[in-house]
Amino acid sequence: MSCPREEREKLEHVMIGPYGVLADSSRGRRIEEEECSIRTCFQRDVDRITHSKSFRRLKHKTQVFLQPEGDHYRTRLTHTLEVTRLARTVARALRLNEDLVEAIALGHDLGHTPFGHAGERALNRIFSEGFKHYEQSLRVVDYLERGGRGLNLCYETRMGILNHTLGAPDDTCEATVVRLSDRVAYINHDLDDSIRAGIITEYDVPERIRDECGSRNSERIDTFVKDLVENSRDGKISFSPHMQETFDFFHSYMYSDIYVNPVAKSEESKVDGIIEKLFQYYSSDPGRLPEEYAAIALLEGPQRAACDYISGMTDGYAMEKYSELFIPFAWTVK
């Protein structure tokens, strides 16, 4: 009698179309393991990522606004969940592997720094080897989780995580869906958060975006998702030419008017100082690092170990460590 995993793998041959990745055709894990009797290999990847410490820390990492006041601004975790839902919707419509899409989407930002892209830019400038969050995300799942053992994810999940920003010629359709869903998610929810924060009003949004995508967040996302589903065929995942032009215009607007807006970025100048001081402190004496990073310092050098430690911090923890190390305690006068 076949087990639930085997039944699901058989069902995938019916449900998943010719351009999707079948779980029983995966290129496997870096270290071979016995298969689960209940879950497919990609389902196991989803569970491993969801239960990881790096995933839990995303709830306290910046998306766009540093330490925003209010409960409704996106964090790196809510961004990840929005990407996951968009990607699964597209994957289901195109008969791709939803479990693989979910695993890639949930893991794509595990390597993001505290303070969002401001933190990433700071580490990239300071660390001699350079720093890219998508490379760090792969490093997290391959080496840093589970006390240095990593999560031992499937090849397709790992490559989807690594290439979620720039893409690669041999991307699976599932990886491409996550990459495009990531971009659709962040330009839309970052615009939504900017309006909520009062940085711009809905009437400041260019007429082209309002006319062609919609005036509300849900309308804009629906427009992009429908176009992507309707125009993807024969293993090519893409928008229509006209919608691609509209997306590029939208994307450019976000970078020219929102991401560099002095109100949105008023605190970012402080990020460089926090990251740099922490990096100098830990890389100059790796004995100051937590014990779990000692082996990294020994094998790959103190800068690499310091980079791994700092990039895994939440915004609040980075500020707490900075305050503890570099700001004197106030004297109480009696």
C-alpha positions in Angstrom: 0.0 0.0 0.0 1.4 3.4 -1.0 2.1 6.1 1.6 0.6 9.6 1.5 3.7 11.1 -0.1 3.6 8.6 -2.9 -0.1 9.2 -3.5 0.6 13.0 -3.6 3.5 12.4 -6.1 1.2 10.4 -8.3 -1.4 13.2 -8.1 1.2 15.8 -9.2 1.6 14.0 -12.5 -2.1 14.9 -13.2 -2.3 18.3 -11.5 1.0 19.8 -12.6 1.4 20.8 -16.2 4.3 20.0 -18.6 6.4 23.0 -17.4 6.1 22.5 -13.7 8.6 20.7 -11.5 7.4 17.3 -10.1 8.5 16.5 -6.6 9.6 13.0 -7.6 11.8 14.5 -10.3 13.7 16.9 -7.9 17.5 17.0 -8.3 17.6 16.2 -4.6 19.4 17.6 -1.5 23.0 18.4 -0.9 23.1 15.6 1.7 20.9 12.6 0.8 18.1 11.8 3.3 15.4 9.2 3.7 12.1 10.5 2.2 9.2 11.4 4.5 6.3 9.0 4.3 3.7 11.9 4.4 5.2 15.0 2.8 6.9 15.5 -0.6 10.4 16.9 -0.7 9.1 20.4 -1.4 6.6 20.2 1.4 9.4 19.4 3.7 11.3 22.4 2.5 8.3 24.6 3.3 8.1 23.2 6.8 11.9 23.6 7.5 11.9 27.2 6.4 8.7 28.0 8.4 10.1 26.5 11.6 13.5 28.2 11.2 14.8 30.9 13.5 15.7 33.1 10.5 12.1 33.0 9.4 10.8 34.1 12.8 13.2 37.0 12.9 11.7 38.5 9.8 8.8 39.9 11.8 11.2 42.4 13.4 13.1 43.4 10.2 12.4 46.5 8.2 10.7 46.4 4.8 10.9 50.2 3.9 10.1 52.2 7.0 12.6 52.1 9.8 10.8 51.4 13.1 7.5 52.7 11.8 4.9 53.8 14.4 1.7 51.9 13.7 0.6 48.3 13.4 -0.3 48.2 9.7 3.1 48.9 8.0 4.7 45.9 6.3 7.7 44.2 7.8 10.0 41.7 6.0 7.8 38.9 7.3 4.5 40.3 6.0 6.2 41.1 2.7 7.3 37.4 2.5 3.8 36.2 3.2 2.3 38.5 0.6 4.8 37.3 -2.0 4.0 33.7 -1.1 0.3 34.2 -1.6 0.7 36.0 -4.9 3.1 33.3 -6.2 0.8 30.4 -5.2 -2.1 32.1 -6.9 -0.1 32.4 -10.2 1.4 28.9 -9.8 -2.0 27.3 -9.4 -3.5 29.1 -12.4 -0.5 28.0 -14.5 -0.5 24.4 -13.2 3.0 24.7 -11.6 4.2 23.2 -8.3 2.7 25.2 -5.5 4.8 23.6 -2.9 8.0 24.5 -4.6 6.8 28.1 -5.2 5.8 28.4 -1.5 9.2 27.1 -0.3 11.1 29.6 -2.5 8.9 32.5 -1.6 9.1 31.8 2.2 12.9 31.5 2.0 13.8 34.3 -0.4 14.5 37.0 2.2 15.9 35.0 5.1 19.3 36.6 4.6 18.1 40.2 4.7 19.8 42.5 7.1 18.3 44.7 9.8 17.1 48.1 8.5 16.2 46.7 5.1 18.2 47.7 2.0 19.9 50.4 4.0 21.5 47.7 6.1 22.4 45.7 3.0 24.1 48.7 1.4 26.1 49.3 4.6 27.3 45.7 4.9 28.1 45.6 1.2 30.3 48.7 1.6 32.1 47.5 4.8 32.5 43.8 4.2 35.5 43.2 1.9 33.8 40.3 0.0 30.6 42.4 -0.5 27.2 41.5 0.6 24.0 40.7 -1.3 20.9 39.6 0.6 20.0 36.9 -1.9 23.4 35.3 -1.5 23.1 35.5 2.2 19.6 33.9 2.1 21.2 30.8 0.4 24.0 30.9 3.0 21.4 30.9 5.8 19.6 27.8 4.5 22.8 26.0 3.5 25.1 26.7 6.5 23.8 29.0 9.3 20.5 27.4 10.4 20.5 24.5 12.8 23.7 25.4 14.5 25.7 25.3 11.3 24.1 22.2 9.7 21.8 24.2 7.5 18.3 23.1 6.4 19.5 20.8 3.6 16.8 22.0 1.1 16.2 20.7 -2.4 18.3 22.0 -5.2 15.3 23.7 -6.9 14.4 25.5 -3.7 17.9 26.7 -3.1 18.4 28.0 -6.6 15.1 29.8 -6.6 16.1 31.5 -3.4 19.5 32.5 -4.8 18.2 33.8 -8.0 15.0 35.5 -6.8 16.4 39.0 -7.5 18.2 38.8 -10.8 17.0 35.5 -12.3 19.1 32.9 -14.1 18.9 31.3 -17.6 18.0 27.9 -16.1 15.4 29.1 -13.7 12.4 26.8 -13.2 9.0 28.4 -14.0 8.3 28.3 -10.2 11.4 30.4 -9.5 10.4 32.9 -12.2 6.9 33.2 -10.7 8.4 34.0 -7.3 10.8 36.6 -8.7 8.0 38.4 -10.5 5.6 38.1 -7.6 8.3 39.6 -5.3 8.5 42.6 -7.5 4.7 43.0 -7.9 4.3 42.7 -4.1 6.9 45.2 -3.0 6.1 48.0 -5.4 2.4 47.8 -4.6 2.7 47.4 -0.8 5.4 50.0 -0.5 3.2 52.4 -2.4 0.4 51.5 -0.1 2.5 52.1 3.0 3.8 55.4 1.6 0.3 56.7 1.3 -0.6 55.4 4.8 2.5 57.2 6.1 1.5 60.5 4.5 4.6 60.7 2.3 2.4 61.0 -0.7 -1.3 61.1 -1.3 -3.3 58.8 -3.6 -3.6 61.8 -6.0 0.2 62.1 -6.2 0.4 58.6 -7.8 0.9 59.1 -11.6 -2.2 59.0 -13.7 -0.8 56.2 -15.8 -0.5 53.9 -12.8 -4.0 54.8 -11.6 -5.6 54.4 -15.0 -3.8 51.2 -16.1 -3.4 49.4 -12.8 -6.0 50.8 -10.4 -6.4 53.3 -7.7 -6.3 50.8 -4.8 -3.7 48.3 -3.7 -6.0 45.3 -4.4 -6.9 46.6 -7.8 -3.3 47.1 -8.8 -2.2 43.6 -7.7 -5.2 42.0 -9.4 -4.3 43.8 -12.6 -0.7 42.5 -12.6 -1.6 39.0 -11.5 -4.3 38.6 -14.2 -2.0 39.9 -16.9 0.8 37.6 -15.8 -1.5 34.5 -15.8 -3.1 35.4 -19.2 0.2 36.0 -21.0 2.4 33.2 -19.6 2.5 30.2 -21.9 4.7 27.5 -23.3 7.0 27.6 -20.3 7.6 31.4 -20.5 6.4 33.4 -17.5 5.9 37.0 -18.5 3.6 40.0 -18.6 2.2 41.3 -21.8 4.5 43.8 -23.6 2.2 46.7 -22.6 1.9 45.6 -19.0 5.7 45.2 -18.8 6.1 48.8 -19.9 3.6 49.9 -17.2 5.3 47.8 -14.6 8.7 49.3 -15.6 7.2 52.8 -15.3 5.7 52.0 -11.9 9.0 50.5 -10.7 10.9 53.6 -11.8 8.5 55.9 -10.1 9.0 54.0 -6.8 12.7 54.4 -7.0 12.6 58.1 -8.1 9.8 59.3 -5.8 9.4 56.9 -2.8 12.6 55.0 -2.0 14.7 58.1 -2.0 12.1 60.4 -0.4 13.7 62.3 2.5 10.7 61.7 4.7 10.8 57.9 4.2 14.6 57.8 4.5 15.1 60.4 7.2 16.7 57.9 9.7 18.8 55.9 7.2 21.9 58.0 7.6 22.1 56.6 11.1 22.1 53.0 9.9 25.6 53.2 8.4 27.0 54.2 11.8 25.3 51.4 13.7 26.3 48.7 11.2 29.8 49.9 10.8 30.5 50.2 14.6 29.1 46.7 15.2 31.1 45.2 12.3 34.3 46.8 13.6 33.7 45.6 17.1 33.0 42.0 16.2 35.5 41.5 13.3 38.4 43.0 15.3 38.0 40.4 18.0 36.0 37.3 17.0 36.1 36.2 20.7 33.3 38.7 21.2 31.0 36.8 18.9 28.5 34.2 20.2 30.0 30.8 20.4 28.1 29.4 17.4 30.1 31.9 15.1 33.5 30.8 16.4 33.9 28.0 13.8 33.0 30.5 11.0 35.6 32.9 12.2 38.2 30.1 12.4 37.4 28.7 8.9 36.3 31.8 6.9 37.7 34.7 8.9 36.4 37.1 11.5 34.8 39.5 8.9 32.7 36.7 7.5 31.6 35.6 11.0 30.8 39.2 11.9 28.8 39.7 8.7 26.8 36.5 9.4 26.0 37.6 12.9 25.0 41.2 12.1 23.0 40.3 9.0 20.9 38.0 11.1 20.0 40.6 13.7 16.6 42.2 13.9 16.3 46.0 13.8 15.7 46.1 17.6 18.4 43.7 18.5 21.0 45.6 16.4 20.1 48.9 18.2 20.1 47.1 21.5 23.6 45.8 21.0 24.8 49.2 19.7 23.4 50.9 22.8 24.9 48.3 25.1 28.4 48.5 23.5 28.8 52.2 22.6 26.4 54.3 24.6 27.3 54.9 28.3 24.7 54.1 30.9 23.2 57.2 32.4 24.5 58.1 35.9 21.9 58.6 38.5 22.4 61.7 40.7 21.2 61.3 44.2 
